[in-house]
Amino acid sequence: MTSPEPTPLWDLPSPAPKPAPPRKPAAERRRGGGRKGQRQPAETDPVARVVVDVPLAHLDRTFDYQVPRELDEAAVPGCRVRVRFAGQLVDGFLVERGTETEHTGTLAFLERVTSSEPVLPPRLAALCRAVAQRYGGTLIDVLRLAIPPRHAKAEGEPASEQAQAPPRPAGTGWQRYPRGPVLAEALGAGRAAHAVWQALPGEDWPGRLAELAATVAATGRGALLVVPDHRDLARLHAACAGLVGERAVVALSADLGPAERYRRWLAVLRGRVRVVVGTRAAMFAPVLDPGLFVVWDDGDDLHVDPHMPYPHVRDVLMLRAHTEGASLLVAGFARTAEAQLLLESGWAHPVVADRERVRAEMPRVTPFGEDFDLARDQAARAARLPAVAFEAARSALAAQAPVLVQVPRRGYVPGLACGRCRSPARCRRCAGPLMLPAGSTGPTGPAESGGSAPGRPSCRWCGVPDSSFRCATCGSGRLRAVVVGAKRTAEELGRAFPGVPVRTSGASEVLSTVDAEAALVVCTPGAEPVADGGYGAALLLDGWALLGRQDLRAAEETLRRWMTAAALVRRGTRGGRVVVGADAALTPVQALVRWDPGWHAERELAERTELGFPPAVRMAGLEGSPDALASLLAEISLPTSAELLGPVPLGEPDAEGRTERERALVRVPRQDGNALAAAVHAAAALRSARKDPEPVRMQLDPLELI
């Protein structure tokens, strides 16, 4: 006889349904009457409202429990508790205590208080609930992102002394921006000021942000500054520590160890530090009395959390600034369409330098075309560089300055196409993309002298080599490189500039800084190291590979990457040159040549508004199997203004013409964004209550729409 399988957690009803025993008079309960060993409720506020750690959308609410008398002092609002839910012990957070409950049956008691540390103060709880409502997620999913796991040893350590308020800095760096002193004055006076800052090329942006943070800290309020990656975090932390002191600033990031991360987070929660810097893990940091929130380079996709409900740092900080009466600064060298929307709506004001100052600080930018221009240029045959790029690189190396070379792909030759019709080269086994391994000078060329045999194309998916490629479209056996990777580019530049050291910065090893000496620094976008004194020149190659991506944000993202790299180059009066491999007539190239990202953001927002794309509207992406997606679309209650796009298949169809996954997009006007989020949450709750076996991914405001 087989024993029955245990019932899953979500199959059982919530605790309650025992008939309530006759209640004794309150005086008798206070005297400890009743059977021996029976738990008695607390005399004051005996009802605890708990958020249980159960990731099911239909259970996204608080549940009432009784606080036993022995846990009366320990069960403080915001603490961690253990409760019995559906017959199992689960973790939870005690949100608040009260005297009444809407539950009709007998309330279960709290099992124990894990820790009396109030890790969920009311402000943080309200913020997490607002973020969950904005993105159609659950409160417990947001709490997992906001509160780090507990570390008992770090929690038991004595609290450090509170840092003293630093003196207010002079803030002379903001004099170069007409509205910079006004922004600093508003922060010093404690007034809320929302701004979008466009940093000058070559600007010491960590120093400028540190001045604003110190200005706020001098008034006794807190500041939270969020950057994309650890290299930016290290620079910003050093700048802030130099102005407010080591004890008054703390750095938060997800790569810290459990003990150190929880120790620093507790220092913020207890109000021991005034300035917090960090990556996206710090966007929920419980800063005491915040006066300033800053997000640097908000267009970087590292600012989007990859976990449910996928919040964006910029949007979370906007919510915090609005609800807590604090200032918000969206900063960067480029400007996103979302930041432009803040300006055009009047919610924020621009902080930019005048055109004379911009022209004086920017490097000289020269565009060049791709295939046609390179074919006519004899100098381009050595390393895919035209004469203007060779000249810029030689001049910088002769001046003992490093040269930055940005390549949009890592690897050797990560993409191949037919040499005749330019169709993508596919594997005959799995239809995956073909690539060329290291060791060859070209897709059909011989190996390096003294090297191994010529490399054969192989599949990037299954790894099977293809020594006899034939194009399925035209039958040609010739191959050409769609884009050349960083490794191949480094080899070509090493041959073109003999005797010059070549350094690479990418996924395997990302450099933070390079010395002020003659060298070629080949990197992928986002991995550009900072050069001491600035680069003498920057070569931005294969711009068409970035601009030609099937992505709504391709032009905006390309300009952001170009400007981030070009901002590391010396000004034009000192010989700084930027050579970009793209057609000069393209809008992103014109914005780079003129160093006018605001003009590009205006055009981008106007086009998206006309076409009905974010941020002019709000969108929800629904992705799943065809059957699951059809079932969801049939029962979801969308706003009347909603427009359904799709579903469309994702990936290649099988032999029968079907795909495993499909995606549909739902868009509504911005004023109906909350209604769309509520509809998505209600649909997720219905599916989880019904225990649908096939999941459907639901995401509000996804970055990838095409």
C-alpha positions in Angstrom: 0.0 0.0 0.0 1.5 3.3 -1.1 1.3 6.3 1.1 -0.4 9.3 -0.4 1.9 12.0 -1.9 2.2 15.2 0.3 -0.1 17.9 -0.8 1.8 21.0 -2.3 1.8 24.2 -0.3 -0.5 26.0 -2.6 -3.1 23.2 -2.6 -4.0 23.7 1.0 -6.3 26.3 2.4 -5.0 29.2 4.5 -5.0 28.6 8.2 -8.2 29.1 10.0 -11.2 26.8 9.8 -11.4 25.4 13.4 -14.5 26.5 15.4 -13.6 29.1 17.9 -13.7 28.0 21.5 -15.8 30.1 23.9 -13.7 33.1 24.9 -13.1 33.7 28.6 -13.4 37.2 30.1 -10.5 39.5 29.5 -9.8 39.7 33.2 -9.4 35.9 33.5 -7.1 35.8 30.4 -4.9 38.5 32.0 -4.6 36.4 35.1 -3.3 33.5 33.0 -6.5 31.4 33.2 -7.0 28.4 30.9 -5.4 25.1 30.6 -1.8 24.7 31.6 0.7 25.3 28.8 -1.9 26.9 26.5 -0.6 30.0 24.6 -2.3 33.2 25.5 -2.5 36.3 23.2 -0.7 39.5 24.0 -2.7 42.0 26.1 -2.1 44.9 23.7 -2.4 44.7 19.9 -2.7 40.9 19.7 -3.2 40.8 16.0 -0.2 40.6 13.7 -0.5 41.2 10.0 2.2 39.2 8.2 3.4 39.0 4.6 4.3 35.3 4.1 7.1 34.3 1.8 5.0 32.4 -0.7 5.6 33.3 -4.4 2.0 33.0 -5.5 0.1 35.9 -7.0 -3.2 35.0 -5.5 -1.7 35.1 -2.0 -0.4 38.6 -2.4 -1.9 40.1 0.7 -1.3 40.1 4.5 -2.5 37.3 6.8 -3.6 37.8 10.4 -2.0 35.9 13.2 -2.1 36.1 17.0 0.9 37.4 18.9 1.5 35.2 21.9 2.2 36.8 25.2 5.8 35.5 25.4 6.6 37.2 22.0 4.9 40.5 22.8 8.1 42.5 23.1 10.0 40.8 20.3 7.2 41.0 17.7 7.8 44.6 16.6 6.5 45.9 13.3 9.0 45.2 10.5 10.6 42.2 12.1 11.1 38.7 10.6 8.9 35.9 11.8 8.1 32.3 11.3 4.5 31.3 10.9 2.6 28.1 10.0 0.9 28.5 6.6 -1.0 25.8 4.9 0.5 23.3 7.4 4.1 24.3 6.8 6.5 26.7 8.5 7.4 29.6 6.3 9.2 32.9 6.7 7.4 36.2 6.7 7.6 39.9 7.7 5.4 41.4 10.4 4.0 44.5 8.8 1.9 45.9 11.6 0.0 45.1 14.8 -3.6 45.8 15.6 -6.5 45.0 17.8 -9.1 43.7 15.3 -9.2 41.2 12.5 -11.6 40.5 9.7 -11.0 36.8 10.0 -14.0 34.9 11.3 -12.3 31.8 12.7 -9.6 31.2 15.2 -6.2 32.9 14.4 -3.1 30.8 14.6 -0.2 32.1 16.7 3.2 33.3 15.5 5.5 30.4 15.8 8.6 32.5 16.6 10.3 35.8 16.0 13.4 35.2 13.9 14.8 38.6 14.6 13.5 41.7 16.4 15.5 43.9 14.0 12.8 46.0 12.2 14.1 45.4 8.7 10.8 46.5 7.0 10.1 50.0 8.2 6.8 51.6 7.1 8.4 53.7 4.4 10.2 50.7 2.8 7.0 48.6 3.0 5.0 51.4 1.2 7.7 51.7 -1.4 7.8 48.0 -2.1 4.0 47.9 -2.4 4.1 50.8 -4.8 6.8 49.2 -7.0 4.8 45.9 -7.0 1.6 47.8 -8.1 3.5 49.7 -10.9 5.0 46.5 -12.4 2.1 44.2 -11.8 4.1 42.0 -9.4 3.8 40.7 -5.9 4.9 42.4 -2.7 7.1 39.4 -1.6 9.0 39.5 -4.9 9.9 43.1 -4.3 10.8 42.4 -0.7 13.3 39.8 -1.8 15.0 42.5 -3.9 14.8 45.2 -1.2 15.9 43.3 1.9 19.1 41.2 1.8 19.2 37.8 3.5 19.8 37.9 7.3 23.2 37.2 8.7 22.9 36.5 12.5 26.5 37.3 13.3 26.5 40.6 11.5 23.2 41.5 13.1 24.4 40.8 16.6 27.5 43.1 16.3 27.3 46.4 18.1 26.1 49.3 16.0 28.8 51.8 14.9 28.6 55.5 15.9 26.7 57.8 13.7 28.7 59.8 11.3 28.9 63.5 11.8 27.5 65.9 9.2 30.3 67.0 6.8 30.9 70.7 5.9 29.2 71.9 2.8 31.6 71.8 -0.2 32.3 74.8 -2.4 30.8 73.1 -5.4 33.0 75.0 -7.9 32.6 72.3 -10.6 29.0 73.1 -11.1 29.8 76.7 -12.2 30.3 75.4 -15.7 26.6 74.7 -16.0 24.2 77.7 -16.0 21.7 75.9 -13.7 24.3 74.0 -11.7 24.7 76.5 -8.9 20.9 76.8 -8.6 20.6 73.0 -8.2 23.3 73.0 -5.5 21.6 75.9 -3.7 18.2 74.1 -3.7 19.8 70.9 -2.3 21.6 73.0 0.4 18.3 74.6 1.4 16.4 71.3 1.6 14.1 72.0 -1.4 13.1 69.3 -3.8 14.7 69.8 -7.2 14.3 67.3 -10.1 16.9 67.6 -12.9 18.4 65.9 -15.9 22.1 66.5 -16.1 24.0 66.2 -19.4 27.7 65.9 -18.4 30.4 67.6 -20.4 32.9 65.4 -22.2 35.8 64.7 -20.0 33.8 65.7 -16.9 34.9 64.4 -13.5 31.3 63.1 -13.0 32.1 61.3 -9.7 33.4 64.5 -8.3 30.4 66.5 -9.3 28.0 63.9 -7.8 30.0 63.7 -4.7 29.7 67.5 -4.3 25.9 67.2 -4.4 25.8 64.3 -2.0 28.0 66.2 0.5 25.8 69.3 0.1 22.8 67.2 1.1 24.7 65.4 3.9 25.7 68.8 5.4 22.0 69.5 6.0 21.6 66.3 8.0 19.7 64.4 5.3 20.7 61.3 3.3 21.7 60.8 -0.4 21.5 57.6 -2.5 23.5 57.4 -5.7 23.2 54.4 -8.1 25.6 53.5 -10.9 25.6 50.7 -13.5 28.7 48.6 -12.6 31.5 48.1 -10.0 34.0 50.2 -11.8 31.8 53.3 -11.7 31.0 52.4 -8.1 34.7 52.3 -7.1 35.2 55.8 -8.6 32.1 57.3 -7.0 32.8 55.8 -3.6 36.3 57.2 -3.6 35.0 60.7 -4.6 32.3 60.7 -1.9 34.7 59.4 0.8 37.1 62.3 0.0 34.4 64.8 0.8 32.2 63.3 3.5 34.7 60.9 5.1 35.0 57.1 5.0 32.6 56.6 7.9 29.8 58.7 6.4 29.5 56.7 3.1 28.9 53.1 2.4 28.9 51.1 -0.9 26.2 48.5 -1.5 26.3 45.9 -4.3 25.1 42.4 -4.9 28.7 41.0 -5.2 29.5 41.6 -1.6 29.6 38.6 0.8 26.5 37.8 2.8 27.9 39.1 6.1 29.4 42.3 4.7 26.4 43.1 2.6 24.0 42.7 5.5 26.4 44.7 7.8 26.5 47.6 5.5 22.7 47.5 4.9 22.1 47.5 8.6 24.3 50.6 8.9 22.0 52.3 6.4 18.9 51.1 8.1 20.0 52.3 11.5 20.9 55.8 10.2 24.7 55.4 10.8 25.7 56.7 7.4 24.3 59.6 5.4 25.6 58.8 1.8 24.9 55.5 0.1 26.4 54.6 -3.3 25.8 51.3 -5.1 24.7 49.4 -8.1 21.0 48.5 -8.8 20.9 46.3 -5.6 21.0 49.6 -3.7 17.9 51.2 -5.2 15.8 50.1 -2.2 18.4 51.1 0.4 16.5 52.4 3.5 18.3 55.8 3.7 17.2 57.8 6.7 15.5 61.1 5.7 16.6 61.0 2.1 17.1 64.4 0.4 18.7 63.3 -3.0 18.4 60.3 -5.3 20.8 60.0 -8.3 20.9 57.5 -11.2 24.0 57.7 -13.4 23.7 56.5 -17.1 20.1 55.5 -16.8 20.1 54.0 -20.4 22.4 51.2 -19.3 20.5 47.9 -19.3 22.3 46.9 -16.1 19.8 49.2 -14.3 17.0 46.7 -15.0 16.8 43.9 -12.4 16.5 40.5 -14.1 14.2 39.2 -11.3 10.4 39.6 -11.0 8.9 42.1 -11.3 11.9 43.5 -13.3 12.0 47.1 -11.8 14.2 49.8 -13.3 16.4 51.9 -11.1 15.2 55.2 -12.6 11.5 54.4 -12.1 12.1 53.2 -8.5 14.0 56.3 -7.6 11.3 58.5 -9.2 8.7 56.8 -7.0 10.9 57.4 -3.9 11.6 61.1 -4.8 7.8 61.7 -5.3 6.6 60.0 -2.2 9.4 61.2 0.2 9.7 64.8 -1.0 13.3 64.4 -2.1 15.3 65.5 -5.2 16.0 63.3 -8.2 18.9 63.7 -10.6 19.1 61.7 -13.8 22.6 62.1 -15.1 24.8 60.8 -17.9 26.8 61.8 -21.0 23.8 60.9 -23.2 20.1 61.3 -22.7 17.4 58.7 -23.0 13.9 59.2 -24.3 12.6 58.6 -20.8 14.7 61.4 -19.4 13.5 63.6 -22.2 9.9 62.9 -21.3 10.6 64.1 -17.8 11.8 67.4 -19.2 9.0 67.9 -21.7 6.4 67.1 -19.0 7.9 69.8 -16.8 8.6 67.4 -13.9 12.4 67.9 -14.3 14.7 70.7 -15.6 17.8 70.4 -17.8 21.2 71.0 -16.4 23.4 71.5 -19.5 26.4 73.6 -20.5 26.1 76.3 -23.1 27.2 75.4 -26.7 30.5 77.4 -26.5 31.6 75.4 -23.5 30.6 72.1 -25.1 32.6 72.9 -28.3 35.6 73.8 -26.2 35.5 70.6 -24.2 34.6 68.0 -26.8 37.0 66.1 -29.0 37.1 66.4 -32.7 34.7 63.8 -34.2 35.2 62.4 -37.8 32.8 59.9 -39.3 33.7 57.5 -42.1 31.6 55.0 -44.1 31.9 51.3 -44.2 32.2 48.9 -47.2 32.3 51.4 -50.1 34.7 53.8 -48.5 37.0 51.1 -47.2 37.2 49.4 -50.6 38.5 52.6 -52.1 41.0 53.2 -49.3 44.3 51.4 -49.7 45.2 52.0 -46.0 42.1 50.1 -44.9 43.4 46.7 -46.2 45.8 46.2 -43.3 43.4 46.5 -40.4 40.0 47.7 -41.7 40.9 51.2 -40.9 40.8 54.1 -43.4 43.5 56.7 -43.7 41.8 59.1 -41.3 41.8 56.5 -38.5 45.4 55.6 -39.1 46.4 59.2 -39.0 44.5 59.8 -35.7 46.0 56.7 -34.1 49.6 57.5 -35.2 49.3 61.1 -34.0 48.1 59.9 -30.6 50.7 57.2 -30.2 53.4 59.7 -31.3 52.3 62.0 -28.4 52.7 59.0 -26.0 48.9 58.8 -25.4 46.8 55.6 -25.5 44.3 54.9 -28.3 40.9 53.4 -27.5 39.5 51.0 -30.1 35.8 50.1 -29.5 34.5 46.9 -31.2 30.9 45.9 -30.8 31.5 42.2 -30.5 33.9 40.0 -28.5 35.6 36.9 -29.9 37.4 36.5 -33.3 34.8 36.5 -36.2 31.5 35.9 -34.3 29.3 36.4 -37.4 29.5 35.1 -41.0 27.5 35.7 -44.1 27.5 34.6 -47.7 30.1 36.4 -49.7 27.8 36.9 -52.7 24.2 37.6 -51.4 25.1 38.5 -47.8 22.5 36.1 -46.3 23.4 34.9 -42.8 25.5 31.7 -42.8 23.6 28.9 -41.0 24.6 25.5 -39.7 23.2 22.6 -41.8 22.6 20.6 -38.7 20.7 22.9 -36.3 20.4 26.2 -38.4 22.6 28.0 -35.8 24.9 30.9 -36.8 28.3 30.1 -38.1 31.5 31.7 -36.6 35.2 31.5 -37.4 37.5 30.3 -34.6 40.8 32.1 -33.8 43.8 31.3 -36.0 42.7 32.5 -39.4 43.1 35.8 -41.2 39.7 35.7 -42.7 36.7 33.5 -43.4 38.4 32.0 -46.5 42.0 33.1 -45.9 45.0 31.1 -44.8 46.2 30.8 -41.2 48.8 33.0 -39.6 52.3 32.1 -40.7 53.7 29.6 -38.4 50.3 28.8 -37.0 47.9 25.9 -37.3 45.9 24.8 -40.3 43.3 27.3 -41.6 40.3 27.5 -39.2 37.0 26.1 -40.4 33.7 27.7 -39.7 31.8 26.2 -36.9 28.3 26.6 -35.4 28.0 28.8 -32.3 25.1 26.7 -31.0 26.1 23.0 -31.6 29.9 23.4 -32.3 29.8 21.2 -35.4 32.4 22.5 -38.1 31.3 23.1 -41.6 34.2 22.7 -44.1 32.0 22.7 -47.2 29.6 25.6 -46.8 27.1 26.3 -49.4 24.6 29.2 -49.2 21.0 28.0 -49.1 19.9 31.1 -51.0 22.4 31.4 -53.9 24.6 28.3 -53.6 27.9 30.3 -53.2 30.6 28.7 -51.2 32.3 32.0 -50.2 32.0 33.6 -46.8 32.5 37.1 -45.5 32.7 38.5 -41.9 29.5 40.2 -40.8 31.4 41.7 -37.9 34.9 41.2 -36.7 35.4 40.6 -33.0 37.8 42.2 -30.5 40.4 39.4 -30.7 40.7 39.6 -34.4 40.8 43.4 -34.3 43.7 43.2 -31.7 45.7 41.0 -34.1 45.2 43.3 -37.0 46.1 46.4 -35.1 49.2 44.6 -33.7 50.4 44.0 -37.3 49.4 47.5 -38.4 51.3 49.2 -35.5 54.4 47.0 -34.8 56.1 47.6 -31.5 53.0 49.2 -29.8 51.5 47.2 -26.9 47.9 46.0 -27.4 45.7 45.5 -24.4 42.2 44.1 -24.4 39.2 44.8 -22.1 36.1 42.7 -22.3 34.1 39.9 -20.8 37.0 37.8 -19.6 39.0 40.7 -18.2 37.7 44.2 -17.7 40.3 46.9 -17.1 39.6 49.8 -14.8 42.4 52.1 -15.8 45.3 52.4 -18.2 48.5 54.4 -17.9 49.2 57.5 -19.9 51.6 55.8 -22.4 51.4 54.8 -26.0 49.2 51.7 -26.3 46.3 50.4 -28.2 43.3 49.5 -25.9 40.8 47.2 -27.7 37.5 46.8 -25.8 33.8 46.0 -26.2 31.1 48.6 -25.4 30.8 49.1 -21.6 34.3 47.9 -20.8 36.3 51.0 -21.6 39.0 51.7 -19.0 39.7 55.2 -17.9 43.0 56.6 -19.1 45.2 58.8 -17.0 45.0 62.2 -18.7 42.5 60.9 -21.3 42.9 59.0 -24.5 44.6 60.7 -27.5 42.1 59.2 -29.9 39.2 56.8 -30.0 38.3 54.6 -33.0 34.7 53.4 -32.9 34.5 50.6 -35.4 31.6 48.7 -37.0 29.0 51.2 -36.1 26.6 49.6 -38.6 26.6 46.5 -36.4 25.1 48.5 -33.5 22.8 50.6 -35.6 21.5 47.7 -37.6 20.2 45.7 -34.6 16.5 44.8 -34.6 15.8 46.8 -31.5 13.6 49.8 -30.8 16.4 51.4 -28.8 19.2 50.6 -31.3 20.0 54.2 -32.2 19.7 55.5 -28.6 21.9 52.7 -27.3 24.5 53.2 -30.0 24.8 56.9 -29.3 25.0 56.2 -25.6 27.9 53.8 -26.1 29.7 56.1 -28.5 29.4 59.1 -26.2 30.6 57.1 -23.2 33.7 56.2 -25.1 34.2 59.6 -26.6 33.9 61.3 -23.3 37.2 59.6 -22.2 39.1 61.3 -25.0 41.0 64.6 -24.6 39.5 67.8 -25.8 40.0 68.8 -29.4 42.4 71.7 -28.5 44.7 69.1 -27.0 44.6 66.9 -30.1 41.8 64.6 -29.0 40.2 62.7 -32.0 37.2 60.4 -32.3 36.8 58.5 -35.6 33.4 56.7 -35.9 32.7 54.0 -38.5 29.3 55.0 -39.7 27.6 57.1 -42.3 27.8 60.8 -41.5 24.1 61.4 -42.5 22.7 59.2 -39.8 21.0 60.9 -36.9 23.1 59.3 -34.1 26.3 60.2 -36.0 25.2 63.8 -36.3 24.4 64.0 -32.6 27.9 62.7 -31.8 29.6 65.1 -34.2 27.8 68.1 -32.6 27.8 66.5 -29.1 24.1 67.2 -28.8 22.3 64.2 -27.2 19.4 66.4 -26.2 18.5 67.0 -29.9 18.7 63.3 -30.6 16.5 62.5 -27.5 13.9 65.0 -28.7 13.7 63.4 -32.1 13.6 59.9 -30.6 10.7 60.8 -28.2 8.8 62.5 -31.0 9.1 59.5 -33.3 8.0 57.1 -30.5 5.1 59.3 -29.6 3.9 59.3 -33.2 4.3 55.5 -33.5 2.9 54.6 -30.1 6.1 53.2 -28.5 7.4 53.6 -24.9 7.9 55.9 -23.1 5.0 57.7 -24.7 2.8 54.7 -23.8 3.1 51.8 -21.3 3.4 48.3 -22.6 3.2 44.8 -21.2 5.0 41.9 -22.8 3.3 38.4 -22.5 5.4 35.4 -23.5 4.6 31.7 -23.3 3.5 28.6 -25.2 0.8 29.2 -27.9 -1.9 27.4 -25.8 -1.0 29.2 -22.5 -0.8 32.6 -24.2 -4.1 32.1 -25.9 -5.7 31.1 -22.7 -4.3 34.2 -20.9 -5.4 36.6 -23.6 -8.9 35.1 -23.5 -9.5 35.8 -19.8 -7.4 38.9 -19.0 -9.5 42.0 -18.3 -7.7 44.7 -20.1 -8.5 48.5 -20.0 -10.8 49.7 -22.7 -7.9 51.8 -24.2 -5.7 48.7 -24.5 -4.4 47.7 -27.9 -3.2 44.1 -28.5 -0.3 43.5 -30.8 0.3 39.9 -31.8 0.7 37.1 -30.8 3.8 36.5 -33.0 6.1 33.4 -32.9 9.5 33.5 -31.3 12.3 31.6 -32.8 12.4 29.3 -35.9 9.3 27.2 -36.6 9.6 23.4 -36.6 8.8 21.1 -39.6 5.1 21.5 -39.0 5.3 25.3 -38.9 4.8 25.7 -35.2 6.9 27.4 -32.6 7.4 26.6 -29.0 6.8 30.1 -27.7 4.9 33.2 -28.8 4.7 36.8 -27.6 2.0 39.4 -27.5 2.3 43.1 -26.6 -0.4 45.2 -24.9 -0.1 49.0 -25.0 -2.1 51.6 -23.3 -1.8 55.4 -22.8 0.4 56.4 -19.9 -2.6 57.4 -17.8 -3.9 53.8 -18.0 -0.6 52.3 -17.0 -1.8 51.4 -13.4 -4.9 49.8 -14.8 -2.7 47.7 -17.1 -0.5 46.6 -14.2 -3.6 45.7 -12.2 -4.9 43.6 -15.0 -1.6 41.7 -15.4 -1.5 41.1 -11.7 -5.1 39.8 -11.6 -4.4 37.5 -14.5 -1.3 36.1 -12.8 -3.4 35.6 -9.6 -6.0 33.7 -11.5 -3.5 31.4 -13.1 -1.7 30.7 -9.9 -4.9 29.9 -8.0 -6.0 27.6 -10.8 -2.5 26.0 -10.8 -2.0 26.3 -14.6 1.0 24.0 -15.4 2.4 26.2 -18.3 4.0 29.5 -17.1 3.6 32.8 -19.0 6.1 35.5 -18.5 4.5 38.9 -17.9 6.7 42.0 -17.9 5.7 45.7 -17.7 7.8 48.1 -19.8 10.2 45.6 -21.2 13.4 46.9 -22.8 13.3 44.5 -25.7 10.2 45.0 -27.9 11.4 43.9 -31.3 
